Each structure stands twice: as C-alpha cells, then as structure tokens.
Amino acid sequence: MPATVAPVTLCRIGEALDLLDIRYLADGYGSLLAMWERHAVLFALEGPEDEILVMRARPHSTVPPDWADRAYRVVNEWNLAGRFGKAYVGDPTERGQLPVYAEIQVPLRAGAHDALLVEMVDSGQTMSAAFVDWLHDEGALL
C-alpha cells in the first residue's frame, strides 16, 4: 500500500515526536518544545500558510558579549562544514548574553507521508544535538 501524502500539521509533528520517544511540551504559541540536558528544540510551522516546517535548536548556555567575534567565527565554521541546516548568533538576551541557534527549514506545501515526516524530525533533533555537542567540544564556544 503506497504511503499517503497529507498536509503537515502540528498534530502530525507531535505524532512524529511520539514515535521517536521524544518528550515535548506545547508552548501555547502554536509550537512544540523538546528539551534535553544541553539544549531545546522548537518545532513549528511558519510561513503564510504554515507550510514551512521549522526546527530551531538553542543551547541553554549563551555567549558573553565580549566573545561575539569568536561566536561568529565558530558559527561560520559550523556553517562551512555542515551538510544542511544553518547556525547563527542571535540578538542579545535581556542580560546582554548572545544566544546561538541551529535551524532547519523545510518547505512542505505539498505535504509529506508519515515516514518522511518522522525522518525529517529525527534528522532535525539529531543535527541539533550534534551542533550543541560540537559547540561544547571542538567549537570550544560553550
């Protein structure tokens, strides 16, 4: 039986997270938030028709403002070496610290079958964990 392609919804993203045994919370703003020891990943649908699957990771640790140049160099190094996704230094927090993000955006206006959605969610969470581990180890930023 062929896989059925269906629109990607927050409910289906939650089902994919459940299949992967990833615990998450609904944030009340139309996103799902999964948390690990070193980072959190936001799973959301964005775009004019909620057609873009966004998986945005943020390490819990932030960077002091006097390390800004180093943060940009480390993030650029990740972006040059990475296969997909992007990383960036965010705007300063209320305390003046710099958050660092990794993000994958996938346009899915045509929809996706369940197995593909699970694979994309799994890839997003795997990439986010690798990014955060790299920042703590080889990147020596956090």
C-alpha positions in Angstrom: 0.0 0.0 0.0 1.5 3.4 -1.0 2.2 6.0 1.7 -0.4 8.7 1.8 0.8 12.3 1.5 -1.0 14.6 3.8 -0.6 18.2 5.0 2.0 18.7 7.8 0.3 19.9 10.9 1.4 20.5 14.5 -0.5 17.4 15.5 1.4 15.2 13.0 4.7 16.7 14.2 3.7 15.7 17.7 2.9 12.2 16.5 6.3 12.0 14.9 7.9 13.1 18.1 5.9 10.5 20.0 7.1 7.8 17.6 10.7 8.9 18.2 10.1 8.8 22.0 10.9 12.5 22.3 9.1 14.2 25.1 7.8 17.7 24.3 5.5 20.5 25.5 3.1 22.7 23.7 4.3 26.3 24.2 0.9 27.9 23.8 2.0 29.8 20.7 1.5 27.0 18.2 4.9 25.3 18.6 6.2 22.2 20.3 9.3 22.4 22.5 11.5 19.4 23.3 14.3 19.8 25.9 17.5 18.0 26.5 20.3 18.5 29.1 22.2 21.0 27.0 19.6 22.4 24.6 16.0 22.8 23.5 14.4 22.4 20.0 11.4 24.3 18.9 9.3 22.5 16.3 6.9 24.9 14.5 5.1 25.6 11.2 5.8 29.0 9.7 5.1 30.8 6.5 2.0 32.5 5.1 0.1 29.1 5.0 2.0 27.3 7.8 3.7 25.3 5.1 7.3 25.5 6.3 8.5 23.0 9.0 11.0 24.8 11.2 13.2 23.0 13.7 15.2 25.6 15.7 17.7 24.5 18.4 19.1 26.7 21.1 21.7 25.6 23.6 20.9 26.5 27.2 24.3 28.2 27.5 24.8 31.6 26.0 27.9 33.6 25.0 29.2 36.7 26.8 29.1 39.8 24.6 32.9 40.1 24.6 33.1 36.8 22.9 30.9 38.0 20.0 33.7 37.8 17.4 34.6 34.3 18.5 31.0 33.2 18.4 30.6 34.5 14.8 33.8 32.7 13.7 32.7 29.4 15.4 29.2 29.5 13.9 30.7 30.3 10.4 33.0 27.3 10.8 30.0 25.1 11.5 28.1 26.5 8.5 31.0 25.9 6.2 31.4 22.3 7.3 27.8 21.4 7.7 25.7 19.5 5.1 22.4 21.1 5.8 20.8 23.5 8.2 22.2 26.8 9.3 23.6 28.2 12.5 23.6 31.8 13.7 24.2 34.1 16.6 21.0 35.7 17.9 20.2 39.1 19.3 21.4 39.8 22.9 19.1 38.5 25.6 17.8 40.8 28.4 21.0 40.1 30.3 23.2 41.0 27.3 24.2 37.4 26.5 24.3 36.1 23.0 22.2 33.0 22.2 23.4 30.6 19.5 20.9 28.8 17.2 20.9 26.0 14.7 17.9 25.7 12.4 16.4 23.7 9.6 13.5 25.0 7.5 11.8 22.6 5.1 9.0 23.9 2.7 6.2 21.3 2.7 3.3 22.9 0.9 2.8 19.6 -1.0 2.6 17.7 2.3 4.6 14.6 3.4 3.9 11.0 4.2 4.4 9.8 7.8 7.7 8.1 7.3 9.2 11.2 5.7 8.0 13.5 8.4 9.4 11.2 11.1 12.7 11.1 9.3 12.8 14.9 9.0 12.0 15.4 12.7 14.6 12.8 13.6 17.2 14.5 11.4 16.4 17.9 13.0 16.8 16.6 16.5 20.0 14.7 15.6 21.5 17.7 13.9 20.7 19.9 16.9 22.4 17.5 19.3 25.4 17.3 17.1 25.6 21.1 16.9 25.4 21.6 20.6 27.9 18.9 21.3 30.3 20.4 18.7 29.9 23.9 20.4 30.9 22.4 23.7 33.8 20.3 22.3 35.5 21.1 19.0 34.0 24.5 18.7 35.0 25.4 22.3 32.4 28.1 22.5 30.2 26.9 25.3 
